């Protein structure tokens, strides 16, 4: 779980172990808002954030400033900033693919209509391949077990494999 603390200007990430009733803070990410969290079976935590305070709490004159999406990793001891995506890309989901790749799911907001974008890294967040998926869809789903990505755009259903 993640909570944004306005007073500290930081996102606080909590863990709730099985059988426990009270979560405990595990780590913080200063100056960022958590958008999504993904974990693998080895206990590594991957976090997708947006730089800055939550959009709704910003003064109107600051809402148009660049707010890049950033991918982080936490191995239980160390928080590492893996990658900052171009500020025109706004991330809303982070997945682990069946082949242990990191999949960023977002929108390119550089044009009036916008387009859906994915970025995939198979080397732990070092190198990313960004793909434009076309105009923004009405909905989508990524099945992390099969590696199948589904999108609904217009009257069409699209399927794509992202291993």
GIBELSUL-V359287 format. One record per pair of residues at least 12 apart in sequence whose ideal C-beta (glycine too) atoms are under 7 Angstrom apart, sorted by the first residue. I is the first residue (numbers start at 1). J is the second residue. Records with the same first field share a line. If there is no record, write none. Layout:
I=J  J
This chain:
1=14  16  23
2=34  37
4=33  54
6=53  57
9=30  31  53
10=28  29  30  31
11=28  29  32  33  34  49
12=25  28
13=26  27  28  34  47
14=26
27=74  79
29=47  49  72  79
31=51  52
32=49  50  51  70
33=49  50  52  53  54
34=47  49
35=48  49  50  91  92
36=48  92  93  94
38=94  95  96
40=96  100
43=76
44=73  75
45=73  74
46=71  73  94  102
47=72  74
48=69  71  91  94  104
49=70  72
50=67  69
51=67  68  70
52=67
66=87
67=87
68=84  85  87
69=85  89  90  91  106
70=84
71=83  94  102  104  125
73=125
82=125
83=125  128
85=104  119
88=108  109  110
89=106  108  117
90=106  107  109
91=104  105  106
92=105  106
93=105
95=142  144
96=144
97=144  147  162  163
98=145  146  147  163
99=122  163
101=120  121  122
102=120  121  125
103=118  120  142  162
104=118  119
105=118  142
107=136
108=132
113=135  136
114=136
115=132  133  134  135  136
116=133  134  136  137  151
117=130  131  132  133
118=131  133  162
120=162
133=151
134=153
135=153
137=151  152  153
138=152  153
139=152
140=152
147=161  162  163
148=161
149=162
